Amino acid sequence: MARFMRYYSNLCWGLIAYLFSLVGTLLLASEPTRRWAMLLLIGTAVLAVLIWGRQEWIPAFTSHTITQTPTSWRSRSSYLFGVLGALLIALTGDFCYFASPNETFVGFVGLVLLALLCRTVNLSSFPDNIYPDEIMTGTVAAQSYINHAALGPSVFSTLWSGIDLPALWFWIVSRFLEVGGNTLATLRLPAALFGAATVLPLYGLIRGTWGRYAAIVGTAILAFSASNIHYSRLALNNITTEFFWAACFFFLIRSLRSRRPLDWALAGLSAGLSEYFYYGTRLLPFVVILFICYILVFHWKQARLCLSSFLLLAGSYLVGFGPLLVHFIRHPNLYFGRGASLLIWSPHIPTSFEDLDKTWKRISPVICENLLGISSHSSQDIIYYAPLLLPAEAALLVLGFSLLLWHWRHPAAFLMLISGLGALLIGGTFVAYPNSTPPLINHWTPAFPAFYVALAVPIGAFATATKVELPTKLHWVLPATLAICLSLLGWSNLSFYFHRYYADPASLRSRAYRSAQQNYEIQTAQSRYQASLGPGYHVFTIGQRSPAYDPATTQYLLANPQWTPLNNPPNELTSIAAGNKGLAFLFFPGNEQYRELVHKLYPGGVDGEVRTVRGKHLFYTYVLSPAQAEAVHK
């Protein structure tokens, strides 16, 4: 009876903490109630610590002393030279670690498949909006490695003048385009695979400290999270960062426990390889250095046994970074140049109260908007048009963050805190584009692993406390309950993204960004409409004031599209040459008066209209099939 009482007590207090957090999260959306919401969330965080704060996590260090045998330099060198090939082998071998027990393995494989399907199914159609940088990525990749007469630029260099991204990403994209063809789905596929692959290291990272229930929850939320799916379905390399950071953290935490040189080498290698992708990863070396300093200060007894391993970590990082590091040394302005050029505030230590007040007034509004961007405010990065998390997920984040903060002396908790807060502070707060407003969630991708860990921690704590009190014959209650909750949460995310999500210019506070998105919306609509007609149609836009047409975008949706602007319709309409293709005429606002003339010259067609998802009119259409067009010309 006492065990049941403790079980129901844990259950009730856990539900109360979550409901309070959920109410506070919902109240954040309204400015008049925001102050009360913050007080409620702070109280909820304290309650979470009172409920689960005494719970012991899986230790980060081994409980027994390991005697290290002397290792020759030749032996250590073998790790450095063989570490590139060992990465793939180790990730495959770690399935044994991920898959314990067998029941978890089945669920884990299901999550991998879910993540893969959510990111690869119908890539051309979702998201509907086509971001210009996606097309530019394909253009740079094709010009550098497909259309180039020679071998192309070195992968240990940078491409895209003014952007200067590492060339390896464009080489990878070019290989996909060569094999899969010049389609939007192929262009987006590399990022989708990186996004799906993140479930592997993330599961291992959470499993090693917070248990398998927490690992399943954190990995499941990553697999079906609308924001993660979205950034994984774009031909941008932002999402690659979460994969390499999660891999680095997984091996780094595991190396403290195992003390195996291979784990240290793989942690460094993951960090080094991440340098070949998104800018945000340039924060990772500082995160790792701060983490090592923390280990040396607060866990010196264990750190003494790892001093040589720290050197191996640094050496393997340099091996992973490799020749690209030489390129950045030769061009010192490239590594931090872009980030430094976009800083909203010059980093310095305030030297007076006036300076401190000025600094706080500059930064605090951005921090507030970023916090609201987690659950209430839509991203303003003109890439994603929704908050980072659904309210039900954000409520878990409050509880998880409080537990991570309470257990900061645990190395895994400290690593998640500095990586998540560091990415939000540097990329999310200090770095911004001209004319942009926060939150810019595309800058948050390095912090994604920390977010999913924080979401998983309270579930792990609740599951551990509950399982102890339940009789063995009732242990099925907990996994069944979690399965139902995760199914509902997954359905909410997938239903939102694939049925209700769209790029909404009205959600953008920046006038310049709103105008730009309206142009992208029209260009995408033209390209998608032409692709829907198929290759058997020649498309004409009627009138001088028609919006710009983007043939590069259309070419990723339709091979060899035919499009012609008719700026002087009365004269040019009569000179359309006969052919074996159908005719499609587009009439944008201000050119509707030419519809009657087109009907008169080309009778028998079908009128239509193209609207946005939210019902806004874009343009009218008039289409003649190939047979109708041929009859008119006769």
C-alpha positions as CSV (number, residue, x, y, z in Angstrom):
1,M,0.0,0.0,0.0
2,A,2.8,2.4,0.8
3,R,4.4,1.8,-2.6
4,F,1.1,2.6,-4.3
5,M,0.8,5.8,-2.3
6,R,4.2,6.9,-3.3
7,Y,3.5,6.0,-6.9
8,Y,0.3,8.1,-7.0
9,S,2.0,10.9,-5.1
10,N,4.8,11.0,-7.8
11,L,2.2,10.8,-10.5
12,C,0.1,13.6,-9.1
13,W,2.9,16.0,-8.4
14,G,4.5,15.3,-11.8
15,L,1.2,16.0,-13.6
16,I,0.7,19.1,-11.5
17,A,4.2,20.4,-12.4
18,Y,3.6,19.7,-16.1
19,L,0.1,21.3,-16.1
20,F,1.4,24.5,-14.4
21,S,4.2,24.7,-16.9
22,L,1.7,24.2,-19.8
23,V,-0.6,27.0,-18.5
24,G,2.4,29.3,-18.0
25,T,3.6,28.5,-21.6
26,L,0.1,29.3,-23.0
27,L,-0.1,32.5,-21.1
28,L,3.2,33.7,-22.6
29,A,1.4,34.3,-25.9
30,S,-0.6,37.2,-24.4
31,E,1.3,40.3,-23.4
32,P,-1.0,41.3,-20.6
33,T,-0.6,37.9,-18.9
34,R,3.1,37.5,-19.6
35,R,4.4,38.7,-16.2
36,W,2.1,36.2,-14.5
37,A,3.2,33.5,-16.9
38,M,6.9,34.1,-16.0
39,L,6.1,33.9,-12.3
40,L,4.2,30.7,-12.8
41,L,7.0,29.1,-14.9
42,I,9.6,30.0,-12.3
43,G,7.4,28.4,-9.6
44,T,7.0,25.4,-11.8
45,A,10.8,25.1,-12.2
46,V,11.2,25.2,-8.5
47,L,8.5,22.5,-8.1
48,A,10.3,20.3,-10.6
49,V,13.5,20.5,-8.6
50,L,11.6,19.7,-5.4
51,I,10.0,16.6,-7.0
52,W,13.0,15.2,-8.9
53,G,16.0,17.1,-7.7
54,R,17.3,14.4,-5.4
55,Q,17.2,11.8,-8.1
56,E,20.6,10.3,-9.0
57,W,21.5,10.3,-12.7
58,I,23.7,7.6,-14.3
59,P,27.3,8.7,-13.2
60,A,29.5,10.3,-15.8
61,F,32.6,8.6,-14.4
62,T,33.3,5.0,-13.6
63,S,33.0,4.1,-10.0
64,H,36.2,2.1,-9.9
65,T,39.8,3.1,-10.7
66,I,41.1,2.1,-14.1
67,T,44.8,1.5,-14.3
68,Q,46.2,3.0,-17.5
69,T,49.0,1.1,-19.1
70,P,51.7,3.1,-20.9
71,T,50.8,3.7,-24.5
72,S,53.5,4.2,-27.1
73,W,53.4,7.2,-29.5
74,R,53.2,4.8,-32.3
75,S,50.0,3.2,-30.8
76,R,48.4,6.6,-30.4
77,S,49.3,7.6,-33.9
78,S,47.3,4.7,-35.2
79,Y,44.2,6.1,-33.6
80,L,44.8,9.4,-35.4
81,F,45.4,7.9,-38.8
82,G,42.6,5.4,-38.6
83,V,40.0,7.5,-36.9
84,L,38.3,8.6,-40.2
85,G,37.4,5.1,-41.1
86,A,36.6,4.2,-37.5
87,L,33.8,6.8,-37.3
88,L,31.4,4.9,-39.5
89,I,32.5,1.6,-38.0
90,A,32.0,2.9,-34.4
91,L,28.6,4.4,-35.2
92,T,27.5,1.0,-36.6
93,G,28.9,-0.8,-33.7
94,D,27.2,1.5,-31.2
95,F,23.8,0.1,-32.2
96,C,24.6,-2.6,-29.6
97,Y,24.8,0.2,-27.1
98,F,21.7,1.9,-28.4
99,A,19.7,-1.3,-28.6
100,S,19.8,-2.4,-25.0
101,P,17.4,-3.9,-24.1
102,N,15.9,-5.7,-27.1
103,E,12.5,-4.1,-26.6
104,T,14.1,-0.7,-26.9
105,F,15.9,-1.7,-30.1
106,V,12.6,-2.2,-31.9
107,G,11.3,1.2,-30.8
108,F,14.5,2.8,-31.8
109,V,14.5,1.4,-35.3
110,G,11.0,2.6,-35.6
111,L,12.0,6.1,-34.7
112,V,14.9,6.0,-37.2
113,L,12.4,5.1,-39.9
114,L,9.9,7.7,-38.8
115,A,12.6,10.4,-38.9
116,L,13.7,9.3,-42.3
117,L,10.2,9.2,-43.8
118,C,9.2,12.5,-42.3
119,R,12.2,14.1,-43.9
120,T,12.3,12.4,-47.3
121,V,8.7,11.8,-48.4
122,N,7.5,14.2,-51.1
123,L,10.4,16.5,-50.7
124,S,9.5,18.6,-53.7
125,S,6.1,19.6,-52.3
126,F,6.8,20.2,-48.6
127,P,7.6,22.9,-47.7
128,D,5.7,24.6,-50.5
129,N,7.9,27.8,-50.2
130,I,11.2,27.5,-52.0
131,Y,13.9,29.6,-50.3
132,P,16.2,31.4,-52.8
133,D,19.3,30.2,-51.0
134,E,18.2,26.6,-51.8
135,I,18.4,27.4,-55.5
136,M,21.7,29.2,-55.0
137,T,23.1,26.2,-53.3
138,G,22.2,24.0,-56.3
139,T,23.6,26.7,-58.7
140,V,27.0,26.9,-56.8
141,A,27.2,23.1,-56.6
142,A,26.5,22.6,-60.3
143,Q,28.8,25.4,-61.5
144,S,31.6,24.2,-59.2
145,Y,31.5,20.4,-59.6
146,I,29.2,19.5,-62.5
147,N,29.5,22.1,-65.2
148,H,33.2,22.7,-64.4
149,A,35.6,21.5,-67.1
150,A,38.3,20.5,-64.6
151,L,38.1,18.7,-61.3
152,G,36.5,21.7,-59.6
153,P,37.5,23.7,-56.5
154,S,39.2,21.8,-53.6
155,V,36.8,20.6,-51.0
156,F,39.2,22.1,-48.5
157,S,38.3,25.6,-49.6
158,T,35.2,27.9,-49.5
159,L,32.6,28.8,-52.1
160,W,29.8,31.3,-52.8
161,S,31.4,34.7,-52.9
162,G,30.4,36.9,-49.9
163,I,29.0,33.8,-48.1
164,D,32.2,31.7,-48.1
165,L,30.7,28.4,-47.0
166,P,33.1,25.3,-46.9
167,A,33.1,23.6,-50.3
168,L,32.5,20.1,-49.0
169,W,28.7,20.8,-48.6
170,F,28.4,21.8,-52.3
171,W,30.4,18.8,-53.4
172,I,28.0,16.5,-51.6
173,V,25.0,18.3,-53.1
174,S,26.6,18.0,-56.6
175,R,27.1,14.2,-56.2
176,F,23.4,13.9,-55.4
177,L,22.4,16.0,-58.3
178,E,24.5,14.0,-60.7
179,V,23.0,10.7,-59.5
180,G,19.4,11.8,-58.9
181,G,19.0,14.5,-61.5
182,N,18.3,18.2,-61.3
183,T,15.2,18.1,-59.2
184,L,14.2,19.9,-56.0
185,A,13.8,16.6,-54.1
186,T,17.4,15.6,-55.0
187,L,18.6,19.1,-54.0
188,R,17.0,18.8,-50.6
189,L,17.9,15.2,-49.9
190,P,21.4,15.6,-48.3
191,A,20.0,17.9,-45.6
192,A,17.1,15.5,-45.0
193,L,19.5,12.6,-44.5
194,F,21.6,14.5,-42.0
195,G,18.5,15.5,-40.1
196,A,17.3,11.9,-39.9
197,A,20.7,10.6,-39.0
198,T,20.8,12.8,-35.8
199,V,18.6,10.3,-34.0
200,L,21.5,7.9,-33.8
201,P,23.9,10.0,-31.7
202,L,21.1,11.8,-29.8
203,Y,19.7,8.5,-28.6
204,G,23.1,7.4,-27.3
205,L,23.7,10.7,-25.7
206,I,20.5,10.7,-23.7
207,R,20.5,6.9,-23.0
208,G,23.9,7.1,-21.4
209,T,22.9,9.5,-18.6
210,W,19.1,9.7,-18.3
211,G,18.0,6.1,-19.3
212,R,16.1,4.5,-22.1
213,Y,12.7,6.1,-21.4
214,A,14.2,9.5,-21.7
215,A,16.2,8.5,-24.8
216,I,13.1,7.2,-26.5
217,V,11.2,10.4,-25.7
218,G,14.0,12.8,-26.8
219,T,14.6,10.9,-30.0
220,A,10.9,10.7,-30.8
221,I,10.4,14.4,-30.4
222,L,13.4,15.0,-32.7
223,A,11.9,12.6,-35.2
224,F,8.5,14.3,-35.5
225,S,9.2,17.9,-34.4
226,A,7.8,20.2,-37.0
227,S,10.7,22.7,-36.8
228,N,13.3,20.0,-37.1
229,I,11.5,18.4,-40.0
230,H,11.3,21.7,-41.7
231,Y,14.9,22.6,-41.5
232,S,15.8,19.1,-42.6
233,R,13.7,19.4,-45.7
234,L,15.5,22.5,-47.0
235,A,18.6,22.4,-49.2
236,L,20.5,24.3,-46.6
237,N,23.3,23.0,-44.4
238,N,22.1,24.5,-41.1
239,I,20.7,21.2,-39.9
240,T,24.0,19.4,-40.3
241,T,25.3,21.1,-37.2
242,E,22.9,19.2,-34.8
243,F,24.2,15.9,-36.2
244,F,27.9,16.7,-35.6
245,W,27.3,18.4,-32.2
246,A,25.2,15.4,-31.0
247,A,27.8,13.0,-32.2
248,C,30.6,15.0,-30.5
249,F,28.7,15.2,-27.2
250,F,27.8,11.5,-27.3
251,F,31.4,10.4,-27.6
252,L,32.6,13.0,-25.2
253,I,30.3,12.0,-22.4
254,R,30.9,8.3,-23.1
255,S,34.7,8.8,-23.1
256,L,34.5,10.1,-19.5
257,R,33.0,6.8,-18.5
258,S,34.9,4.4,-20.7
259,R,38.2,6.3,-20.9
260,R,38.8,4.6,-24.2
261,P,41.1,6.5,-26.6
262,L,38.8,5.7,-29.5
263,D,35.9,7.5,-27.9
264,W,38.1,10.6,-27.3
265,A,39.3,10.5,-30.9
266,L,35.8,10.2,-32.3
267,A,34.6,13.1,-30.2
268,G,37.4,15.3,-31.6
269,L,36.9,14.0,-35.1
270,S,33.1,14.8,-35.0
271,A,33.9,18.3,-33.9
272,G,36.6,18.7,-36.6
273,L,34.3,17.4,-39.4
274,S,31.5,19.7,-38.3
275,E,33.8,22.7,-39.4
276,Y,33.1,21.7,-43.1
277,F,29.4,22.7,-42.8
278,Y,27.3,25.5,-41.2
279,Y,28.8,28.6,-39.6
280,G,27.2,27.9,-36.2
281,T,29.6,25.1,-35.6
282,R,32.4,27.5,-35.1
283,L,31.1,27.9,-31.6
284,L,31.8,24.2,-30.8
285,P,35.6,24.5,-30.1
286,F,34.8,27.1,-27.4
287,V,32.1,24.9,-25.9
288,V,34.5,21.9,-25.7
289,I,37.3,24.0,-24.3
290,L,34.9,25.4,-21.6
291,F,33.7,21.9,-20.8
292,I,37.3,20.6,-20.4
293,C,38.1,23.5,-18.1
294,Y,35.0,22.7,-16.1
295,I,36.1,19.0,-15.8
296,L,39.6,20.2,-14.6
297,V,38.1,22.5,-12.0
298,F,35.1,20.6,-10.6
299,H,36.2,17.0,-11.2
300,W,40.0,17.2,-10.8
301,K,40.3,13.7,-9.3
302,Q,38.8,12.1,-12.4
303,A,40.4,14.7,-14.8
304,R,43.9,13.7,-13.7
305,L,43.4,10.4,-15.4
306,C,42.3,12.0,-18.6
307,L,45.0,14.6,-19.2
308,S,46.5,12.7,-22.1
309,S,43.1,12.0,-23.5
310,F,42.4,15.7,-23.7
311,L,45.4,16.0,-26.0
312,L,44.1,13.2,-28.1
313,L,40.7,15.0,-28.3
314,A,42.5,18.2,-29.5
315,G,44.6,16.2,-32.0
316,S,41.7,14.3,-33.5
317,Y,39.8,17.6,-33.8
318,L,42.8,19.0,-35.9
319,V,42.8,15.8,-38.0
320,G,39.1,16.2,-38.7
321,F,39.5,19.9,-39.5
322,G,42.5,19.1,-41.6
323,P,43.4,21.0,-44.7
324,L,40.4,23.3,-44.3
325,L,42.1,24.7,-41.2
326,V,45.1,25.6,-43.4
327,H,42.7,27.4,-45.8
328,F,41.3,29.5,-42.9
329,I,44.8,30.2,-41.6
330,R,45.7,31.5,-45.1
331,H,42.5,33.6,-45.2
332,P,42.1,34.6,-41.5
333,N,39.1,36.9,-42.1
334,L,36.9,34.0,-43.4
335,Y,36.5,32.0,-40.2
336,F,34.9,34.6,-38.0
337,G,34.4,37.3,-40.7
338,R,30.8,36.6,-41.5
339,G,29.7,36.2,-37.9
340,A,31.6,39.3,-36.8
341,S,30.0,41.4,-39.6
342,L,26.5,40.5,-38.4
343,L,27.0,41.3,-34.7
344,I,24.3,43.6,-33.2
345,W,26.6,44.6,-30.4
346,S,30.4,44.9,-30.1
347,P,31.4,42.3,-27.4
348,H,33.2,43.9,-24.5
349,I,33.1,44.0,-20.7
350,P,31.0,47.0,-19.6
351,T,33.3,49.5,-17.8
352,S,30.6,51.7,-16.3
353,F,27.0,51.6,-15.1
354,E,26.0,53.6,-18.1
355,D,27.7,51.2,-20.5
356,L,26.1,48.3,-18.6
357,D,22.7,49.9,-18.9
358,K,23.2,50.6,-22.6
359,T,24.3,47.0,-23.3
360,W,21.4,45.5,-21.4
361,K,18.9,47.7,-23.3
362,R,20.4,46.5,-26.6
363,I,20.4,42.8,-25.7
364,S,17.5,42.2,-23.4
365,P,14.7,42.7,-26.0
366,V,16.4,40.2,-28.2
367,I,16.7,37.7,-25.4
368,C,13.0,38.2,-24.6
369,E,11.9,37.6,-28.2
370,N,14.1,34.5,-28.4
371,L,12.5,33.0,-25.3
372,L,9.1,33.8,-26.7
373,G,10.2,32.2,-30.0
374,I,10.4,28.8,-28.2
375,S,6.6,28.5,-28.0
376,S,4.7,31.7,-28.7
377,H,6.3,33.9,-31.5
378,S,6.9,32.7,-35.0
379,S,10.5,32.7,-36.3
380,Q,11.5,35.8,-38.2
381,D,14.3,34.2,-40.3
382,I,12.1,34.1,-43.4
383,I,12.8,30.3,-43.5
384,Y,10.4,28.9,-40.9
385,Y,7.1,30.5,-40.0
386,A,6.2,29.1,-36.6
387,P,7.6,28.8,-33.0
388,L,10.3,26.2,-32.3
389,L,8.1,23.9,-30.3
390,L,4.4,23.2,-29.7
391,P,3.2,24.5,-26.3
392,A,3.0,20.9,-25.0
393,E,6.7,20.4,-25.8
394,A,7.7,23.8,-24.5
395,A,6.1,23.0,-21.1
396,L,8.5,20.0,-20.8
397,L,11.4,22.3,-21.7
398,V,10.9,24.4,-18.6
399,L,11.0,21.4,-16.4
400,G,14.0,19.9,-18.1
401,F,16.0,23.1,-18.0
402,S,15.4,23.5,-14.3
403,L,16.6,19.9,-13.7
404,L,19.7,20.5,-15.8
405,L,20.5,23.7,-13.9
406,W,20.0,21.9,-10.6
407,H,22.3,19.1,-11.6
408,W,24.9,21.4,-13.2
409,R,27.8,19.5,-11.5
410,H,27.0,16.5,-13.6
411,P,29.2,16.8,-16.7
412,A,26.3,15.9,-19.1
413,A,24.1,18.5,-17.6
414,F,26.8,21.2,-17.8
415,L,27.6,20.3,-21.4
416,M,24.0,20.6,-22.4
417,L,23.6,23.9,-20.6
418,I,26.7,25.6,-22.1
419,S,26.0,24.3,-25.6
420,G,22.3,25.3,-25.6
421,L,22.7,28.6,-23.9
422,G,25.9,29.4,-25.8
423,A,24.2,28.9,-29.2
424,L,21.1,30.9,-28.2
425,L,23.3,33.8,-26.8
426,I,25.8,34.0,-29.7
427,G,23.9,32.8,-32.8
428,G,20.4,33.7,-31.5
429,T,21.1,37.0,-29.8
430,F,24.4,38.6,-31.0
431,V,24.2,37.6,-34.6
432,A,21.5,39.0,-36.9
433,Y,20.9,40.0,-40.5
434,P,20.3,43.6,-41.6
435,N,16.6,44.6,-41.3
436,S,15.8,41.4,-39.4
437,T,14.1,41.0,-36.1
438,P,14.4,38.1,-33.5
439,P,13.9,35.3,-33.2
440,L,16.0,33.8,-35.9
441,I,15.6,30.1,-35.3
442,N,17.8,29.1,-38.3
443,H,20.7,30.3,-36.0
444,W,19.6,28.0,-33.2
445,T,20.3,24.6,-35.0
446,P,23.5,24.0,-32.9
447,A,21.3,24.2,-29.8
448,F,18.8,21.6,-31.0
449,P,20.5,18.6,-29.3
450,A,20.4,20.5,-26.0
451,F,16.7,21.3,-26.5
452,Y,15.8,17.6,-27.1
453,V,17.8,16.6,-24.1
454,A,16.0,19.1,-21.9
455,L,12.6,17.8,-23.2
456,A,13.6,14.2,-22.3
457,V,15.1,14.8,-18.8
458,P,11.8,15.3,-16.9
459,I,10.3,12.2,-18.6
460,G,13.4,10.2,-17.6
461,A,13.0,11.5,-14.0
462,F,9.3,10.7,-13.9
463,A,9.8,7.2,-15.4
464,T,12.6,6.3,-13.0
465,A,10.6,7.5,-9.9
466,T,7.5,5.8,-11.1
467,K,9.0,2.5,-12.1
468,V,10.6,2.0,-8.6
469,E,7.1,2.2,-7.0
470,L,5.2,0.0,-9.4
471,P,5.0,-3.8,-8.9
472,T,6.6,-5.8,-11.6
473,K,3.4,-7.0,-13.1
474,L,2.3,-3.3,-13.7
475,H,5.5,-2.1,-15.3
476,W,3.7,-2.1,-18.7
477,V,1.6,0.9,-17.6
478,L,4.5,3.3,-17.9
479,P,5.6,2.4,-21.5
480,A,2.0,2.2,-22.6
481,T,1.3,5.7,-21.2
482,L,4.4,7.2,-22.8
483,A,3.5,5.5,-26.2
484,I,0.1,7.1,-26.1
485,C,1.4,10.5,-25.2
486,L,4.1,10.4,-27.8
487,S,1.6,9.3,-30.4
488,L,-0.6,12.3,-29.7
489,L,2.4,14.6,-29.7
490,G,3.7,13.2,-32.9
491,W,0.3,13.4,-34.6
492,S,0.0,17.1,-33.5
493,N,3.4,17.9,-35.0
494,L,2.9,16.0,-38.3
495,S,-0.7,17.3,-38.7
496,F,0.4,20.9,-38.2
497,Y,3.4,20.7,-40.6
498,F,2.0,18.7,-43.4
499,H,-1.6,20.1,-43.3
500,R,-1.7,23.6,-41.7
501,Y,1.8,25.0,-42.0
502,Y,2.6,27.6,-44.7
503,A,5.0,30.5,-45.3
504,D,3.0,33.5,-44.0
505,P,4.4,36.9,-44.9
506,A,1.9,38.5,-42.4
507,S,3.8,36.9,-39.5
508,L,7.0,38.8,-40.4
509,R,7.5,42.0,-38.4
510,S,10.3,43.3,-40.7
511,R,8.8,45.3,-43.6
512,A,11.8,44.3,-45.8
513,Y,11.5,40.6,-45.0
514,R,7.7,40.7,-45.5
515,S,8.1,42.3,-49.0
516,A,10.8,39.7,-49.9
517,Q,8.6,36.8,-48.8
518,Q,5.7,38.2,-50.9
519,N,8.0,38.1,-53.9
520,Y,9.2,34.6,-53.1
521,E,5.6,33.5,-52.7
522,I,4.7,34.8,-56.2
523,Q,7.8,33.3,-57.8
524,T,7.2,29.9,-56.2
525,A,3.6,30.0,-57.2
526,Q,4.5,30.7,-60.9
527,S,7.1,27.9,-60.9
528,R,4.8,25.4,-59.2
529,Y,1.9,26.2,-61.5
530,Q,4.0,25.7,-64.6
531,A,5.4,22.4,-63.2
532,S,1.8,21.3,-62.5
533,L,1.0,21.8,-66.2
534,G,3.8,19.5,-67.2
535,P,6.4,19.8,-70.1
536,G,3.7,20.0,-72.8
537,Y,2.9,23.7,-72.2
538,H,4.3,27.1,-73.1
539,V,3.6,29.7,-70.4
540,F,3.2,33.4,-71.1
541,T,2.9,36.2,-68.5
542,I,0.8,39.1,-69.8
543,G,1.6,42.7,-69.3
544,Q,4.5,45.0,-68.2
545,R,3.8,45.0,-64.5
546,S,4.0,41.2,-64.0
547,P,6.2,40.1,-61.1
548,A,9.7,38.7,-61.7
549,Y,9.9,35.1,-62.9
550,D,12.6,32.8,-61.6
551,P,13.6,30.3,-64.3
552,A,16.2,28.7,-62.0
553,T,13.5,27.7,-59.5
554,T,11.3,26.3,-62.2
555,Q,14.1,24.1,-63.6
556,Y,14.3,22.2,-60.3
557,L,10.5,21.4,-60.7
558,L,10.3,20.9,-64.5
559,A,12.9,20.0,-67.1
560,N,13.3,22.5,-69.9
561,P,10.4,24.8,-69.1
562,Q,9.2,27.3,-71.7
563,W,8.2,30.7,-70.5
564,T,7.9,34.0,-72.3
565,P,6.9,37.5,-71.0
566,L,4.6,39.5,-73.3
567,N,5.2,43.1,-72.3
568,N,3.2,44.4,-75.2
569,P,0.2,42.0,-75.4
570,P,-1.8,43.7,-78.3
571,N,1.1,43.2,-80.7
572,E,2.8,40.1,-79.3
573,L,-0.2,37.9,-78.7
574,T,-0.9,37.6,-82.4
575,S,2.7,36.6,-83.2
576,I,2.8,33.4,-81.0
577,A,4.2,30.7,-83.2
578,A,2.3,27.5,-83.7
579,G,3.7,24.4,-82.1
580,N,2.8,21.1,-80.6
581,K,2.5,22.5,-77.1
582,G,-0.4,23.8,-75.1
583,L,-0.7,27.5,-74.1
584,A,-1.0,28.9,-70.6
585,F,-1.5,32.7,-70.0
586,L,-1.0,34.3,-66.6
587,F,-2.7,37.6,-65.6
588,F,-1.3,39.3,-62.6
589,P,-3.1,42.2,-60.8
590,G,-3.1,45.2,-63.1
591,N,-3.2,43.2,-66.3
592,E,-6.6,41.6,-66.1
593,Q,-7.8,43.8,-68.9
594,Y,-6.0,41.6,-71.4
595,R,-8.1,38.6,-70.5
596,E,-10.8,39.5,-72.9
597,L,-8.3,39.9,-75.8
598,V,-6.7,36.5,-75.1
599,H,-10.1,34.9,-75.0
600,K,-10.9,36.5,-78.4
601,L,-7.7,35.4,-80.0
602,Y,-7.5,32.0,-78.4
603,P,-11.1,30.7,-77.8
604,G,-12.0,27.4,-76.2
605,G,-9.6,27.5,-73.2
606,V,-10.2,27.1,-69.5
607,D,-10.1,30.0,-67.0
608,G,-8.5,29.5,-63.6
609,E,-7.1,31.2,-60.6
610,V,-4.1,30.7,-58.3
611,R,-4.4,31.6,-54.7
612,T,-2.1,31.2,-51.7
613,V,-2.8,28.7,-48.9
614,R,-4.5,31.5,-46.9
615,G,-6.7,32.4,-49.8
616,K,-5.0,35.5,-51.2
617,H,-5.4,36.0,-54.9
618,L,-2.1,35.9,-56.9
619,F,-3.0,35.6,-60.6
620,Y,-5.6,34.4,-63.1
621,T,-4.9,31.7,-65.7
622,Y,-6.2,30.8,-69.1
623,V,-5.1,27.4,-70.5
624,L,-5.5,25.7,-73.9
625,S,-4.6,22.1,-74.3
626,P,-2.1,21.1,-77.1
627,A,-5.1,20.0,-79.3
628,Q,-6.9,23.3,-78.7
629,A,-3.8,25.4,-79.4
630,E,-3.2,23.5,-82.6
631,A,-6.8,24.1,-83.7
632,V,-6.6,27.8,-83.0
633,H,-3.4,28.1,-85.1
634,K,-5.1,26.3,-88.0
